[in-house]
């Protein structure tokens, strides 16, 4: 039986989270918001062949599109996000330079994506050139594009409305220095993710009164070097985030990791591997002032 989990804003919530509550206890007045997500697809348009080990006969845009369409038919209040590294990995990128990826994502009606380090692989000018093919938002809060051609093209945050629920979304990117040649990202400035998160989430929570706050992160799930910021450390050091949709480290999680933030509230951290062979799905249920969630990872 599908189960959902009660998110309570106290340190004691971990016990409730681990126990869960049956979905049958749902109030008739509750509202359901479905979040679908991918990360690190890396230009994998076609499914893997039959001799690719654990990836054999998995993935592909056509299958993902059909799956998303089916899920939307049963959950009309759905948002679809990507956590970066859309580009680079197959000849489709080498030939079409990202045009195909953005057109296909637009056909699948993605709502937003953040920017990964490999999305700079044709330089900031190459990324900018393909953006007119994207009929979805690009969100990045800690890349300062002020002195670049991406200024005012990429948003620090966006707010979406579904069934009266206000959902605030912001994005974070990994430190580009050491991963991307400076000539590719030009005058893009990397800003401290923790400081930016607190600034942005204060706006979304206090000023904009968002009911749900989501971070699209390309920071990476977790590192042995504790000084390197990751999704896990970000969740611990900040507050106001409900869900971090991660990327960069190609981490596969069967279910979201539950982390207590600086205020003792629960943050969900999720990531679904790479190459588009899985689709993440998290359902949030809103009942009065309480939030519940249920989650699953769906093979494509």
Secondary structure, 3 states (H helix, E strand, C coil): CCEEEEECCCCCHHHHHHHCEEHHHCCCCCEEEEEEEECCCCCCCCCCCCCCHHHCCCCCHHHHHHHHHHHHHHCCCEEEEECCCCCCCCHHHHHHCCHHHHHHHHHCCCCEECCCHHHHCCHHHHHHHHHHHCCCEEECCCEECCCCCCCCCCECEEEEEECCEEEEEEEEECCCECCECHHHHCCCEECCHHHHHHHHHHHHHHHCCCCEEEEEEECCCCCCCCCCCCHHHHHHHCCCCCEEECCCCCCECCCCEEEECCCCCEEEEECECCCCCEEEEEEEEEECCEEEEEEEEEEC
